[in-house]
Amino acid sequence: MEQEEIRQLWADGEDWVIKRQHNQYFHRPDGKYGDWKPGLPPGVVKPDVDTLFDD
């Protein structure tokens, strides 16, 4: 079973929390709880996030 990993970053003028689970990304604004949105936040590209998760 693969664990979920969570990282934080700044993009498009806002702090974001990004979760990687089963090689898929989900995001939501930092400090706001609720459902995770699939994919990456606006202004974020996959190579940058892969670096953030040490891939």
N, CA, C and O atoms as a GROMACS GRO file, in nm:
protein
  220
    1MET      N    1   0.085  -0.119   0.000
    1MET     CA    2   0.000   0.000   0.000
    1MET      C    3   0.090   0.124   0.000
    1MET      O    4   0.181   0.136   0.082
    2GLU      N    5   0.064   0.213  -0.090
    2GLU     CA    6   0.143   0.336  -0.102
    2GLU      C    7   0.090   0.443  -0.008
    2GLU      O    8  -0.031   0.463   0.004
    3GLN      N    9   0.182   0.511   0.057
    3GLN     CA   10   0.142   0.617   0.148
    3GLN      C   11   0.115   0.745   0.071
    3GLN      O   12   0.166   0.765  -0.039
    4GLU      N   13   0.036   0.831   0.130
    4GLU     CA   14   0.018   0.963   0.072
    4GLU      C   15   0.126   1.055   0.127
    4GLU      O   16   0.168   1.043   0.242
    5GLU      N   17   0.170   1.147   0.042
    5GLU     CA   18   0.269   1.246   0.081
    5GLU      C   19   0.208   1.383   0.059
    5GLU      O   20   0.134   1.403  -0.037
    6ILE      N   21   0.239   1.476   0.148
    6ILE     CA   22   0.182   1.610   0.138
    6ILE      C   23   0.294   1.712   0.142
    6ILE      O   24   0.385   1.703   0.225
    7ARG      N   25   0.287   1.811   0.052
    7ARG     CA   26   0.384   1.919   0.046
    7ARG      C   27   0.308   2.051   0.030
    7ARG      O   28   0.190   2.053  -0.006
    8GLN      N   29   0.379   2.159   0.058
    8GLN     CA   30   0.321   2.292   0.047
    8GLN      C   31   0.405   2.374  -0.051
    8GLN      O   32   0.527   2.359  -0.056
    9LEU      N   33   0.340   2.460  -0.129
    9LEU     CA   34   0.414   2.548  -0.219
    9LEU      C   35   0.336   2.674  -0.246
    9LEU      O   36   0.216   2.684  -0.218
   10TRP      N   37   0.407   2.772  -0.303
   10TRP     CA   38   0.350   2.901  -0.341
   10TRP      C   39   0.340   2.903  -0.492
   10TRP      O   40   0.439   2.878  -0.560
   11ALA      N   41   0.223   2.933  -0.545
   11ALA     CA   42   0.205   2.942  -0.691
   11ALA      C   43   0.085   3.030  -0.721
   11ALA      O   44  -0.016   3.026  -0.651
   12ASP      N   45   0.097   3.106  -0.826
   12ASP     CA   46  -0.013   3.189  -0.874
   12ASP      C   47  -0.069   3.280  -0.764
   12ASP      O   48  -0.190   3.304  -0.758
   13GLY      N   49   0.021   3.330  -0.678
   13GLY     CA   50  -0.018   3.425  -0.574
   13GLY      C   51  -0.087   3.366  -0.453
   13GLY      O   52  -0.150   3.437  -0.376
   14GLU      N   53  -0.074   3.235  -0.435
   14GLU     CA   54  -0.143   3.171  -0.323
   14GLU      C   55  -0.062   3.052  -0.271
   14GLU      O   56   0.011   2.989  -0.348
   15ASP      N   57  -0.074   3.023  -0.142
   15ASP     CA   58  -0.014   2.902  -0.085
   15ASP      C   59  -0.106   2.784  -0.114
   15ASP      O   60  -0.228   2.793  -0.100
   16TRP      N   61  -0.045   2.673  -0.155
   16TRP     CA   62  -0.120   2.552  -0.188
   16TRP      C   63  -0.066   2.434  -0.110
   16TRP      O   64   0.053   2.430  -0.075
   17VAL      N   65  -0.152   2.338  -0.083
   17VAL     CA   66  -0.113   2.210  -0.028
   17VAL      C   67  -0.137   2.108  -0.139
   17VAL      O   68  -0.245   2.102  -0.198
   18ILE      N   69  -0.033   2.028  -0.166
   18ILE     CA   70  -0.042   1.926  -0.270
   18ILE      C   71  -0.023   1.789  -0.207
   18ILE      O   72   0.068   1.769  -0.126
   19LYS      N   73  -0.109   1.698  -0.244
   19LYS     CA   74  -0.102   1.561  -0.193
   19LYS      C   75  -0.075   1.468  -0.310
   19LYS      O   76  -0.138   1.478  -0.415
   20ARG      N   77   0.020   1.376  -0.291
   20ARG     CA   78   0.043   1.273  -0.392
   20ARG      C   79   0.003   1.140  -0.330
   20ARG      O   80   0.050   1.102  -0.223
   21GLN      N   81  -0.084   1.070  -0.401
   21GLN     CA   82  -0.132   0.940  -0.354
   21GLN      C   83  -0.148   0.851  -0.477
   21GLN      O   84  -0.219   0.887  -0.571
   22HIS      N   85  -0.083   0.736  -0.475
   22HIS     CA   86  -0.088   0.642  -0.588
   22HIS      C   87  -0.047   0.710  -0.718
   22HIS      O   88  -0.112   0.690  -0.822
   23ASN      N   89   0.060   0.789  -0.714
   23ASN     CA   90   0.114   0.860  -0.831
   23ASN      C   91   0.015   0.957  -0.894
   23ASN      O   92   0.029   0.992  -1.012
   24GLN      N   93  -0.084   1.002  -0.819
   24GLN     CA   94  -0.177   1.104  -0.865
   24GLN      C   95  -0.167   1.223  -0.770
   24GLN      O   96  -0.139   1.207  -0.651
   25TYR      N   97  -0.191   1.343  -0.825
   25TYR     CA   98  -0.181   1.465  -0.746
   25TYR      C   99  -0.319   1.523  -0.720
   25TYR      O  100  -0.409   1.515  -0.803
   26PHE      N  101  -0.333   1.582  -0.600
   26PHE     CA  102  -0.454   1.651  -0.558
   26PHE      C  103  -0.411   1.779  -0.489
   26PHE      O  104  -0.300   1.786  -0.436
   27HIS      N  105  -0.495   1.880  -0.488
   27HIS     CA  106  -0.456   2.007  -0.427
   27HIS      C  107  -0.575   2.077  -0.363
   27HIS      O  108  -0.692   2.048  -0.391
   28ARG      N  109  -0.540   2.172  -0.276
   28ARG     CA  110  -0.638   2.264  -0.219
   28ARG      C  111  -0.560   2.383  -0.163
   28ARG      O  112  -0.442   2.370  -0.133
   29PRO      N  113  -0.625   2.498  -0.149
   29PRO     CA  114  -0.556   2.613  -0.091
   29PRO      C  115  -0.515   2.584   0.053
   29PRO      O  116  -0.587   2.518   0.127
   30ASP      N  117  -0.399   2.634   0.091
   30ASP     CA  118  -0.351   2.615   0.227
   30ASP      C  119  -0.444   2.682   0.326
   30ASP      O  120  -0.492   2.794   0.303
   31GLY      N  121  -0.471   2.615   0.436
   31GLY     CA  122  -0.555   2.671   0.541
   31GLY      C  123  -0.704   2.655   0.516
   31GLY      O  124  -0.785   2.696   0.599
   32LYS      N  125  -0.740   2.597   0.404
   32LYS     CA  126  -0.882   2.574   0.373
   32LYS      C  127  -0.905   2.424   0.369
   32LYS      O  128  -0.842   2.352   0.291
   33TYR      N  129  -0.994   2.378   0.450
   33TYR     CA  130  -1.020   2.236   0.459
   33TYR      C  131  -1.140   2.199   0.374
   33TYR      O  132  -1.224   2.283   0.341
   34GLY      N  133  -1.147   2.074   0.338
   34GLY     CA  134  -1.256   2.026   0.255
   34GLY      C  135  -1.202   1.928   0.152
   34GLY      O  136  -1.097   1.866   0.172
   35ASP      N  137  -1.274   1.915   0.044
   35ASP     CA  138  -1.237   1.819  -0.059
   35ASP      C  139  -1.110   1.858  -0.131
   35ASP      O  140  -1.084   1.976  -0.155
   36TRP      N  141  -1.030   1.759  -0.165
   36TRP     CA  142  -0.911   1.778  -0.248
   36TRP      C  143  -0.956   1.780  -0.393
   36TRP      O  144  -1.038   1.698  -0.434
   37LYS      N  145  -0.902   1.872  -0.471
   37LYS     CA  146  -0.931   1.879  -0.614
   37LYS      C  147  -0.825   1.798  -0.689
   37LYS      O  148  -0.707   1.809  -0.656
   38PRO      N  149  -0.865   1.719  -0.787
   38PRO     CA  150  -0.765   1.641  -0.861
   38PRO      C  151  -0.676   1.730  -0.946
   38PRO      O  152  -0.718   1.837  -0.991
   39GLY      N  153  -0.553   1.686  -0.968
   39GLY     CA  154  -0.460   1.759  -1.053
   39GLY      C  155  -0.375   1.856  -0.973
   39GLY      O  156  -0.366   1.848  -0.851
   40LEU      N  157  -0.314   1.947  -1.046
   40LEU     CA  158  -0.224   2.046  -0.987
   40LEU      C  159  -0.290   2.183  -0.983
   40LEU      O  160  -0.377   2.212  -1.064
   41PRO      N  161  -0.250   2.268  -0.890
   41PRO     CA  162  -0.308   2.403  -0.882
   41PRO      C  163  -0.266   2.487  -1.003
   41PRO      O  164  -0.172   2.452  -1.074
   42PRO      N  165  -0.336   2.598  -1.026
   42PRO     CA  166  -0.302   2.687  -1.137
   42PRO      C  167  -0.158   2.735  -1.127
   42PRO      O  168  -0.110   2.770  -1.019
   43GLY      N  169  -0.090   2.737  -1.241
   43GLY     CA  170   0.047   2.788  -1.246
   43GLY      C  171   0.153   2.688  -1.203
   43GLY      O  172   0.270   2.724  -1.196
   44VAL      N  173   0.115   2.563  -1.176
   44VAL     CA  174   0.210   2.462  -1.133
   44VAL      C  175   0.223   2.356  -1.243
   44VAL      O  176   0.124   2.311  -1.299
   45VAL      N  177   0.347   2.318  -1.272
   45VAL     CA  178   0.372   2.216  -1.374
   45VAL      C  179   0.429   2.091  -1.309
   45VAL      O  180   0.496   2.099  -1.206
   46LYS      N  181   0.404   1.976  -1.369
   46LYS     CA  182   0.441   1.849  -1.310
   46LYS      C  183   0.591   1.836  -1.280
   46LYS      O  184   0.625   1.787  -1.173
   47PRO      N  185   0.682   1.879  -1.369
   47PRO     CA  186   0.825   1.866  -1.334
   47PRO      C  187   0.863   1.938  -1.204
   47PRO      O  188   0.947   1.889  -1.128
   48ASP      N  189   0.802   2.053  -1.178
   48ASP     CA  190   0.828   2.124  -1.053
   48ASP      C  191   0.778   2.045  -0.932
   48ASP      O  192   0.846   2.039  -0.829
   49VAL      N  193   0.662   1.985  -0.945
   49VAL     CA  194   0.605   1.909  -0.834
   49VAL      C  195   0.685   1.780  -0.812
   49VAL      O  196   0.706   1.739  -0.698
   50ASP      N  197   0.728   1.715  -0.920
   50ASP     CA  198   0.810   1.595  -0.906
   50ASP      C  199   0.938   1.628  -0.827
   50ASP      O  200   0.982   1.548  -0.745
   51THR      N  201   0.996   1.744  -0.852
   51THR     CA  202   1.115   1.786  -0.778
   51THR      C  203   1.080   1.808  -0.631
   51THR      O  204   1.158   1.773  -0.542
   52LEU      N  205   0.965   1.866  -0.607
   52LEU     CA  206   0.921   1.890  -0.470
   52LEU      C  207   0.906   1.759  -0.392
   52LEU      O  208   0.933   1.753  -0.272
   53PHE      N  209   0.863   1.655  -0.461
   53PHE     CA  210   0.845   1.524  -0.398
   53PHE      C  211   0.969   1.436  -0.413
   53PHE      O  212   0.962   1.316  -0.389
   54ASP      N  213   1.083   1.494  -0.454
   54ASP     CA  214   1.210   1.424  -0.468
   54ASP      C  215   1.209   1.312  -0.571
   54ASP      O  216   1.274   1.210  -0.552
   55ASP      N  217   1.136   1.330  -0.678
   55ASP     CA  218   1.136   1.231  -0.787
   55ASP      C  219   1.234   1.270  -0.895
   55ASP      O  220   1.248   1.199  -0.994
   0.00000   0.00000   0.00000
